Amino acid sequence: MSGLLKKLPTKLTNKRAAKVADNTRLPVEKPNSTLKPISNQFTKLLSVTKYLPAGARASILSKAFGKVVPYVGTTGIYYETVDPNQVVVSLNNTKAVQNHIGSVHAVAITLLAETATGFILGLNLPSDRVLLIKSYSVNFYRPIKKGQIAAVASLSDEQRLDILNTPKGEMVIPCVIHDRESDSDRDPIVVEMTWAWIPKSELEARRQGKAAKALENNQVDNKKTEDEPSEDQPSEDKQPKTEQPESEESSKHSTPELESN
């Protein structure tokens, strides 16, 4: 927890999500919950900041979480709602995240969905486990307008209990993409993210096993290198053959023939 608290900004950033008229925001229904949050580094940070004004809290969380995942921190993702039952993150349409037609790039939208689903899983995962992304599926069946994009990931209490009581598992977490300035009557885009989680001890054992295997292979390679003759010391098969002098018996055998002549 101390490591995450150190990531809190000493000053509030002036960069906030662009204001959008209320009539352009699609209503986001927050799941009802009777479960208490579990205790991990993320929920402790939420507890520390819960009495701050909404805008200040969102800015602090955006800055802190952006340092937890450095790459995400470079994209300008803004954490509007962070709760064990729902996470809402948004991304302004700036030049840095645009595609060739001026709307938010598909990869940036996917990152937004990965961030929302990953953090909602992280909020419900005991600290002795680690989460890993496995796969995702998205269908951009309609164009995205040139405005702000928001991603909403939600979990029911039943799903939260399943995560809590399953030491090793996986779950498909859907994420709804809201095109906030779109006037389309079509359903919003939904990204399905498949996340897995395993005990940290198992992940460490895998890494140690791979490291031990790599060390063993390296030792075998070194042994082979040592056994191979160097260029300065050719092997016995490559040693030049020298003529051997005739033995005494061979010399004595030829003598009588010479004497008989």
Secondary structure, 3 states (H helix, E strand, C coil): CHHHHCCCCCCCCCCCCCCCCHHHCCCCCCCCCCCCCCCCHHHHHHHHHCCCCHHHHHHHHHHHHHHHCHHHHCCCCEEEEEECCEEEEEECCCHHHECCCCCECHHHHHHHHHHHHHHHHHHCCCCCEEEEEEEEEECCCCCCCCCCEEEEEECCHHHHHHHHHCCCEEEEEEEEEEECCCCCCCCCEEEEEEEEEEEHHHHHHHHHHHHHHHHHHHHHHHHHHHHCCCCCCCCHHHCCCCCCCCCHHHHHHHHHHHHHC
